[in-house]
Amino acid sequence: MDAIQTAQYARALYSAHGDRAEAEAAQKMRECEAAGNTRQAKDWQSVRQTIRQIRGPNQG
């Protein structure tokens, strides 16, 4: 997943889930890791980090 796609996923997830978006991305990351999908897990980790940036400092 490229940077543009990561940002789009992060914005969509944040719009849909608000403050729970980061937790949702973390859950997806864990599910992918458990299934052995390391590439997808890395993508979800990037989405999670982007959500953290969207939320800004001191938001969790």
BALOBA-1460 file (C-alpha; in Angstrom, 3 decimals):
// residues 60
<rec num="1" residu="m" x="0.000" y="0.000" z="0.000"/>
<rec num="2" residu="d" x="1.446" y="3.358" z="-0.944"/>
<rec num="3" residu="a" x="1.357" y="6.537" z="1.144"/>
<rec num="4" residu="i" x="-1.731" y="7.906" z="-0.602"/>
<rec num="5" residu="q" x="-3.711" y="4.721" z="-0.016"/>
<rec num="6" residu="t" x="-2.551" y="4.623" z="3.600"/>
<rec num="7" residu="a" x="-3.772" y="8.179" z="4.158"/>
<rec num="8" residu="q" x="-7.105" y="7.417" z="2.473"/>
<rec num="9" residu="y" x="-7.685" y="4.324" z="4.631"/>
<rec num="10" residu="a" x="-6.683" y="6.218" z="7.763"/>
<rec num="11" residu="r" x="-9.024" y="9.136" z="7.028"/>
<rec num="12" residu="a" x="-11.912" y="6.829" z="6.191"/>
<rec num="13" residu="l" x="-11.394" y="4.759" z="9.326"/>
<rec num="14" residu="y" x="-11.113" y="7.866" z="11.479"/>
<rec num="15" residu="s" x="-14.272" y="9.324" z="9.932"/>
<rec num="16" residu="a" x="-16.155" y="6.098" z="10.560"/>
<rec num="17" residu="h" x="-14.846" y="5.250" z="14.044"/>
<rec num="18" residu="g" x="-13.532" y="8.491" z="15.529"/>
<rec num="19" residu="d" x="-11.280" y="7.891" z="18.515"/>
<rec num="20" residu="r" x="-11.715" y="4.105" z="18.151"/>
<rec num="21" residu="a" x="-10.080" y="4.144" z="14.708"/>
<rec num="22" residu="e" x="-6.580" y="3.555" z="16.022"/>
<rec num="23" residu="a" x="-7.772" y="0.566" z="18.056"/>
<rec num="24" residu="e" x="-9.574" y="-0.798" z="14.998"/>
<rec num="25" residu="a" x="-6.394" y="-0.554" z="12.916"/>
<rec num="26" residu="a" x="-4.408" y="-2.229" z="15.709"/>
<rec num="27" residu="q" x="-6.915" y="-5.084" z="15.805"/>
<rec num="28" residu="k" x="-6.659" y="-5.567" z="12.040"/>
<rec num="29" residu="m" x="-2.873" y="-5.555" z="12.364"/>
<rec num="30" residu="r" x="-2.991" y="-8.289" z="15.038"/>
<rec num="31" residu="e" x="-5.400" y="-10.376" z="12.962"/>
<rec num="32" residu="c" x="-3.094" y="-10.193" z="9.961"/>
<rec num="33" residu="e" x="-0.063" y="-11.094" z="12.074"/>
<rec num="34" residu="a" x="-1.902" y="-14.100" z="13.527"/>
<rec num="35" residu="a" x="-2.827" y="-15.253" z="10.022"/>
<rec num="36" residu="g" x="0.785" y="-14.888" z="8.873"/>
<rec num="37" residu="n" x="0.041" y="-11.958" z="6.560"/>
<rec num="38" residu="t" x="3.050" y="-9.850" z="7.463"/>
<rec num="39" residu="r" x="2.703" y="-7.467" z="4.504"/>
<rec num="40" residu="q" x="-0.904" y="-6.631" z="5.391"/>
<rec num="41" residu="a" x="0.055" y="-6.301" z="9.049"/>
<rec num="42" residu="k" x="2.682" y="-3.705" z="8.083"/>
<rec num="43" residu="d" x="0.081" y="-1.859" z="6.011"/>
<rec num="44" residu="w" x="-2.281" y="-1.728" z="9.002"/>
<rec num="45" residu="q" x="0.562" y="-0.544" z="11.208"/>
<rec num="46" residu="s" x="1.111" y="2.330" z="8.761"/>
<rec num="47" residu="v" x="-2.606" y="3.124" z="8.820"/>
<rec num="48" residu="r" x="-2.506" y="3.144" z="12.619"/>
<rec num="49" residu="q" x="0.443" y="5.547" z="12.664"/>
<rec num="50" residu="t" x="-1.307" y="7.843" z="10.193"/>
<rec num="51" residu="i" x="-4.438" y="7.868" z="12.361"/>
<rec num="52" residu="r" x="-2.261" y="8.833" z="15.312"/>
<rec num="53" residu="q" x="-0.941" y="11.781" z="13.265"/>
<rec num="54" residu="i" x="-4.479" y="12.805" z="12.286"/>
<rec num="55" residu="r" x="-5.558" y="12.768" z="15.913"/>
<rec num="56" residu="g" x="-2.644" y="14.971" z="16.896"/>
<rec num="57" residu="p" x="-0.571" y="15.180" z="20.076"/>
<rec num="58" residu="n" x="-1.937" y="14.294" z="23.504"/>
<rec num="59" residu="q" x="-4.827" y="12.293" z="22.080"/>
<rec num="60" residu="g" x="-3.767" y="8.872" z="23.249"/>
